């Protein structure tokens, strides 16, 4: 692949960011409330945050250009377009900088990353955009001043939904890189999951039942089986379908005022986004911890096997590990079993490893010489 000069890279990144922001802004304008001025879901905010996290300052000019182009669709005067575009840009840049300060990882494989995205990249940052944007619309006489707080709340939650739904999906697509060549059963399961998501949303919005709770079931399924990519995609798809129903006044939104529809819709969208993000992140973190434990056990078993080839101790200790890890009683601790073998005693009663008198730690110095260190629980507590 030919190398690109830094200046050309900046131009390409800015142009791509501007086009992506403008197109997603046009899509957001199709989901408008409050006299067609504000969208309850503004996906362009999530696109801007993703581009800034991925490419840094090189994407900032594109965010500004895209925000100006998207705002121009409102038909506001040039001054209002300028303030609105600056507000959207400043909010995205502020969210990116705050996330950098707290060590945010876009892989979203830790609970702390999900919480940072919700609190810092979401609520704290988009309040700036909502305040400046709503003030710009009123200053441009695009809406009466009496609608400030209603419009501000819709603007705030719309940008927040863009951060919590669109940005995680883009992070998952970019950093997890889903494999196309997956087993057929996985592709079939994904197709069934998408079908179930659409059916649950249609059942709750296009029928007389008007119950949206069943839409959570496919979301949980997606989080458990496909983690962030599946959960974020299902949440975004469901949110779009339910938002369209809210605009048309179908299902549970029939006969409601604009404010009541906005509150019901945003509470639902927020709950959906939080479930998808937090649940999928928790499962990913658990899977990583389990994989690390399994890898450590494999290294330990290999070291003990090599030790057993010379002393015979490794085989006895390895057998104790197998008995401890396969025992039906969860109280049969691994450390107790190893300590019993090393002292030529068999474990008699289950003991909590944290309360045992001697804890054995096996560490690998090199590929051939494992070491055994007996730690005193009191000393370990002090350190």
Order of alpha helices (4+ residues) and beta strands (2+ residues): alpha-beta-beta-alpha-alpha-alpha-alpha-alpha-alpha-alpha-alpha-alpha-alpha-alpha-alpha-beta-beta-alpha
